[in-house]
Amino acid sequence: MASWVSSIHVAWVGAIMLLLLMSAMQTHAQLTPTFYEKSCPAALKTIRKAVRTAIAKERRMAASLIRLHFHDCFVQGCDASVLLDDAPSINSEKNAFQNFRSLRGFEVVDSIKAAVEKVCSGVVSCADILAVASRDASEYVNGPTWTVKLGRRDSTTASKDLAEADLPIAFNDLDAQISSFANQGLSVRDMVALSGAHTIGQAQCATFRGRVYNDTNIDAGFARMRRRGCPVSDGNGNLAPLDLVTPNSFDNNYFKNLIKKKGLLHSDQVLFNGGSTDDIVTSYSTNKAAFYSDFASAMLKMGDIKTLTGSSGQIRKICSIVN
């Protein structure tokens, strides 16, 4: 009798341990590059084709797609919350100070999602599309490439308040920049490498007006040139390239510009201003391979932030609305 009771107890404990293990596995499901290998083998090829088509039409779109992934991952994690429109229960992150009228590329993501839905409906998440599109965008403009880990699911919520609290802003000083990235589990080196994405793309006058009129750590000729397209009290939406030399090619000129005091944004130039990140900037300015390697590693690390996997979240049919 005692032996029989003991056997039941062991079996019961074993069952409980198995359930706990299964729960833990689901909670900590790992992303993998082969996630869609069987469920949607054409997914990556379809995304790549759509990304290349979009950038061929407008070169600036490469920077916009990379920025979309970045602005997604820094708010609630990489869950495509940044793509959600306003709804009764959703205050869209598109309305956040850092995103409003500046974050772009949503229509490209919509077209990518539509193309993917045609080859395998309800399988590929919008969050994964953002991750893959950012890699393909970088590669298309001669930037680094990396193997994207997949298996993210989409959120059913968004947060304008979190976006305004967690996203870096163009006026940040170095300590604020470091803190913002550290809050996402990213190192100082990750921060400098990811900032190097500003080697492509453009910025609005409103984001750099204070720099070209008020900052002292700026090349005088560069400041004068930028003031011409950014009046003191007008032209908030006027655009200027973040890298004046090669604005449409991903390279390491961004870091060379910082050393010459030609960073367009205040938050750019603080990376080379007698502080703790000067050495990293100097290294990247002379070693493009090191920058590319660190950028790819940082993008992979960023892509892991608070991902939804397993049965969490959903696979949105349309990226801008919850199913």
C-alpha positions as CSV (number, residue, x, y, z in Angstrom):
1,M,0.0,0.0,0.0
2,A,2.8,2.5,1.0
3,S,4.6,1.6,-2.2
4,W,1.5,2.2,-4.3
5,V,0.9,5.6,-2.7
6,S,4.6,6.5,-3.2
7,S,4.3,5.7,-6.9
8,I,1.3,7.9,-7.3
9,H,3.1,10.7,-5.5
10,V,6.1,10.4,-7.8
11,A,3.9,10.3,-10.9
12,W,2.0,13.4,-9.6
13,V,5.2,15.3,-9.0
14,G,6.6,14.3,-12.4
15,A,3.4,15.6,-14.1
16,I,3.6,18.9,-12.3
17,M,7.3,19.3,-13.3
18,L,6.5,18.5,-16.9
19,L,3.7,21.1,-17.0
20,L,6.0,23.7,-15.4
21,L,8.7,22.9,-18.0
22,M,6.3,23.2,-20.9
23,S,5.1,26.5,-19.6
24,A,8.6,27.8,-19.2
25,M,9.4,26.6,-22.7
26,Q,6.4,28.5,-24.1
27,T,7.2,31.6,-22.1
28,H,10.9,31.6,-23.3
29,A,10.3,30.4,-26.8
30,Q,13.4,31.1,-28.9
31,L,13.3,33.0,-32.2
32,T,15.0,31.1,-35.0
33,P,16.0,31.9,-38.6
34,T,14.1,28.8,-39.8
35,F,10.8,29.7,-38.2
36,Y,8.9,29.9,-41.6
37,E,10.9,27.2,-43.4
38,K,7.9,24.9,-43.5
39,S,4.9,27.2,-42.8
40,C,5.8,29.9,-45.4
41,P,9.0,29.0,-47.3
42,A,8.4,32.0,-49.7
43,A,8.2,34.6,-46.9
44,L,11.7,36.0,-46.9
45,K,11.9,36.1,-50.7
46,T,8.6,37.9,-50.9
47,I,9.6,40.5,-48.3
48,R,13.0,41.0,-50.0
49,K,11.4,41.7,-53.4
50,A,8.9,44.2,-52.0
51,V,11.6,46.0,-50.0
52,R,13.9,46.3,-53.0
53,T,11.1,47.6,-55.2
54,A,10.2,50.3,-52.6
55,I,13.7,51.5,-52.2
56,A,14.3,51.5,-56.0
57,K,11.4,53.9,-56.2
58,E,12.6,56.1,-53.3
59,R,16.1,55.6,-52.0
60,R,15.2,57.3,-48.7
61,M,12.9,54.5,-47.9
62,A,15.8,52.3,-46.7
63,A,16.4,54.7,-43.8
64,S,12.7,54.8,-43.1
65,L,12.3,51.1,-42.8
66,I,15.3,50.7,-40.5
67,R,13.9,53.5,-38.3
68,L,10.5,51.8,-38.2
69,H,12.0,48.6,-36.7
70,F,14.0,50.7,-34.2
71,H,10.9,52.7,-33.1
72,D,8.9,49.5,-32.8
73,C,11.4,47.7,-30.6
74,F,11.9,50.5,-28.2
75,V,8.2,50.6,-27.2
76,Q,6.7,47.4,-25.7
77,G,9.4,45.4,-27.5
78,C,9.5,44.2,-31.1
79,D,5.8,43.6,-31.5
80,A,4.7,45.8,-34.4
81,S,2.8,48.1,-31.9
82,V,4.2,51.1,-33.9
83,L,2.1,50.1,-36.9
84,L,-1.3,50.3,-35.1
85,D,-3.7,53.1,-36.0
86,D,-5.8,54.9,-33.5
87,A,-8.8,52.9,-32.3
88,P,-11.2,53.1,-29.3
89,S,-8.8,51.1,-27.1
90,I,-5.6,52.2,-28.9
91,N,-3.7,55.6,-28.7
92,S,-1.4,55.1,-31.6
93,E,2.3,55.4,-31.2
94,K,2.3,57.3,-34.5
95,N,1.1,60.3,-32.6
96,A,4.0,60.3,-30.2
97,F,6.3,63.4,-30.3
98,Q,9.2,61.4,-31.8
99,N,7.0,59.8,-34.5
100,F,4.4,62.4,-35.5
101,R,4.7,63.4,-39.1
102,S,8.3,62.0,-39.3
103,L,8.0,58.3,-39.0
104,R,7.2,56.9,-42.4
105,G,7.1,53.7,-44.5
106,F,3.8,52.4,-43.2
107,E,2.4,52.1,-46.7
108,V,5.4,50.0,-47.7
109,V,4.9,47.7,-44.8
110,D,1.3,47.4,-45.8
111,S,2.2,46.4,-49.3
112,I,4.8,43.8,-48.0
113,K,2.2,42.3,-45.7
114,A,-0.4,42.1,-48.6
115,A,2.2,40.3,-50.7
116,V,3.1,37.9,-48.0
117,E,-0.6,37.2,-47.2
118,K,-1.1,36.1,-50.9
119,V,1.6,33.4,-50.5
120,C,0.6,32.2,-47.0
121,S,-2.3,33.8,-45.2
122,G,-2.2,34.4,-41.5
123,V,1.3,33.0,-40.9
124,V,3.9,35.8,-41.0
125,S,3.7,38.5,-38.3
126,C,4.0,42.2,-38.9
127,A,6.7,42.3,-36.3
128,D,8.8,39.8,-38.3
129,I,8.2,41.8,-41.5
130,L,9.7,44.9,-39.8
131,A,12.7,42.9,-38.7
132,V,13.4,41.4,-42.1
133,A,12.6,44.6,-44.0
134,S,15.2,46.5,-41.9
135,R,17.9,43.9,-42.8
136,D,17.0,43.9,-46.5
137,A,16.9,47.7,-46.6
138,S,20.4,47.9,-45.1
139,E,21.7,45.3,-47.5
140,Y,20.2,47.1,-50.5
141,V,22.0,50.3,-49.9
142,N,25.4,48.6,-49.4
143,G,25.1,48.3,-45.6
144,P,25.7,45.3,-43.4
145,T,23.5,42.2,-43.5
146,W,22.7,39.6,-40.8
147,T,20.6,36.5,-40.3
148,V,17.3,37.6,-38.9
149,K,15.8,35.5,-36.1
150,L,12.0,34.9,-36.6
151,G,8.9,33.9,-34.7
152,R,7.7,37.2,-33.2
153,R,4.0,37.7,-32.8
154,D,2.1,41.0,-33.0
155,S,0.7,42.9,-30.0
156,T,-2.9,43.9,-29.6
157,T,-2.0,47.1,-27.8
158,A,0.1,50.2,-28.4
159,S,1.2,53.1,-26.1
160,K,1.8,56.7,-27.2
161,D,2.8,57.5,-23.6
162,L,5.5,54.7,-23.6
163,A,6.7,55.9,-27.0
164,E,7.2,59.4,-25.7
165,A,8.9,58.1,-22.5
166,D,11.2,55.5,-24.1
167,L,12.2,56.7,-27.6
168,P,15.3,58.8,-27.8
169,I,14.9,62.4,-29.1
170,A,17.1,64.5,-31.3
171,F,17.9,66.9,-28.4
172,N,19.3,64.3,-26.0
173,D,22.7,64.8,-24.4
174,L,25.0,61.8,-24.1
175,D,23.9,60.6,-20.6
176,A,20.3,60.6,-21.7
177,Q,21.2,58.7,-24.8
178,I,23.1,56.1,-22.8
179,S,20.2,55.8,-20.3
180,S,17.6,55.4,-23.1
181,F,19.5,52.5,-24.7
182,A,20.5,50.9,-21.4
183,N,16.8,50.7,-20.5
184,Q,16.4,48.4,-23.4
185,G,19.3,46.2,-22.4
186,L,21.6,47.8,-25.1
187,S,25.2,48.7,-24.3
188,V,27.0,52.0,-25.1
189,R,28.7,50.3,-28.0
190,D,25.3,49.1,-29.3
191,M,24.1,52.7,-29.0
192,V,26.9,54.2,-31.0
193,A,26.7,51.4,-33.7
194,L,22.9,51.8,-34.0
195,S,23.3,55.6,-34.2
196,G,25.4,54.9,-37.3
197,A,22.1,54.2,-39.2
198,H,22.1,58.0,-39.5
199,T,24.6,57.6,-42.3
200,I,21.5,57.4,-44.5
201,G,18.2,59.3,-44.5
202,Q,17.1,62.8,-43.8
203,A,16.0,64.9,-40.8
204,Q,13.4,67.7,-40.5
205,C,14.4,71.2,-39.7
206,A,12.5,71.2,-36.4
207,T,14.9,68.5,-35.1
208,F,18.2,70.3,-36.0
209,R,17.3,74.0,-35.8
210,G,18.6,74.3,-32.2
211,R,21.8,72.6,-33.2
212,V,22.7,74.8,-36.2
213,Y,21.7,78.1,-34.5
214,N,22.8,77.4,-30.9
215,D,25.4,74.7,-30.5
216,T,29.0,75.7,-30.3
217,N,30.5,72.3,-31.1
218,I,29.6,72.6,-34.8
219,D,31.6,73.5,-37.9
220,A,30.8,77.1,-38.8
221,G,30.5,76.5,-42.6
222,F,28.3,73.4,-42.0
223,A,26.0,75.4,-39.7
224,R,25.7,78.3,-42.2
225,M,24.7,75.9,-45.0
226,R,22.1,74.1,-42.9
227,R,20.6,77.4,-41.7
228,R,19.8,78.3,-45.3
229,G,17.2,75.5,-45.5
230,C,16.1,75.9,-41.9
231,P,14.9,79.4,-41.0
232,V,14.7,80.5,-37.4
233,S,10.9,80.5,-37.3
234,D,9.7,78.7,-40.4
235,G,10.1,75.5,-42.4
236,N,9.8,72.9,-39.6
237,G,9.3,70.1,-42.2
238,N,12.2,71.1,-44.5
239,L,14.6,68.2,-45.0
240,A,18.4,67.9,-44.8
241,P,20.5,64.8,-45.3
242,L,21.9,63.3,-42.1
243,D,25.1,62.6,-44.0
244,L,25.9,65.4,-46.5
245,V,28.6,63.3,-48.2
246,T,26.9,60.0,-49.2
247,P,23.3,60.4,-48.0
248,N,22.0,57.4,-49.9
249,S,24.7,54.9,-49.2
250,F,25.2,53.0,-46.0
251,D,28.8,53.6,-45.0
252,N,30.9,55.0,-42.1
253,N,30.9,58.6,-43.2
254,Y,28.5,59.4,-40.3
255,F,31.4,58.9,-37.9
256,K,33.8,60.9,-40.0
257,N,31.3,63.8,-40.0
258,L,31.1,63.7,-36.2
259,I,34.9,64.1,-35.9
260,K,34.6,67.1,-38.2
261,K,31.8,68.5,-36.0
262,K,29.3,68.0,-38.8
263,G,26.8,65.9,-37.0
264,L,23.3,67.2,-38.0
265,L,21.5,66.4,-34.8
266,H,22.5,67.4,-31.3
267,S,22.1,63.7,-30.3
268,D,24.5,62.7,-33.0
269,Q,27.3,65.2,-32.2
270,V,27.3,64.3,-28.4
271,L,28.7,60.9,-29.4
272,F,32.0,62.8,-30.3
273,N,32.3,65.7,-27.9
274,G,35.0,64.9,-25.4
275,G,33.0,62.1,-23.7
276,S,33.1,58.4,-23.1
277,T,32.1,57.4,-26.7
278,D,34.7,59.4,-28.6
279,D,37.0,56.3,-28.9
280,I,34.2,54.2,-30.4
281,V,33.4,56.9,-33.0
282,T,37.1,57.2,-33.9
283,S,37.3,53.5,-34.3
284,Y,34.3,53.3,-36.6
285,S,35.5,56.3,-38.6
286,T,38.6,54.4,-39.7
287,N,37.3,50.8,-39.6
288,K,34.1,50.3,-41.6
289,A,34.2,46.5,-41.1
290,A,34.1,46.9,-37.3
291,F,31.2,49.3,-37.6
292,Y,29.3,46.9,-39.9
293,S,29.9,43.9,-37.6
294,D,28.8,45.8,-34.5
295,F,25.8,47.3,-36.2
296,A,24.6,43.8,-37.3
297,S,25.1,42.5,-33.8
298,A,23.3,45.4,-32.2
299,M,20.4,45.0,-34.6
300,L,20.1,41.3,-33.7
301,K,20.2,42.2,-30.0
302,M,17.6,44.9,-30.5
303,G,15.4,42.5,-32.4
304,D,15.2,40.3,-29.2
305,I,13.7,43.0,-27.0
306,K,10.5,41.8,-25.3
307,T,9.3,39.7,-28.2
308,L,5.9,38.0,-28.1
309,T,6.2,34.3,-29.0
310,G,4.2,31.1,-28.6
311,S,0.5,31.8,-28.0
312,S,1.1,35.4,-26.9
313,G,-0.3,38.2,-29.1
314,Q,-1.6,37.4,-32.6
315,I,-0.7,37.4,-36.3
316,R,-2.4,40.5,-37.6
317,K,-4.1,40.2,-41.0
318,I,-3.6,43.9,-41.5
319,C,-0.7,45.5,-39.8
320,S,-2.5,48.7,-38.8
321,I,-5.4,47.1,-37.0
322,V,-6.0,44.4,-34.5
323,N,-7.7,41.3,-35.8
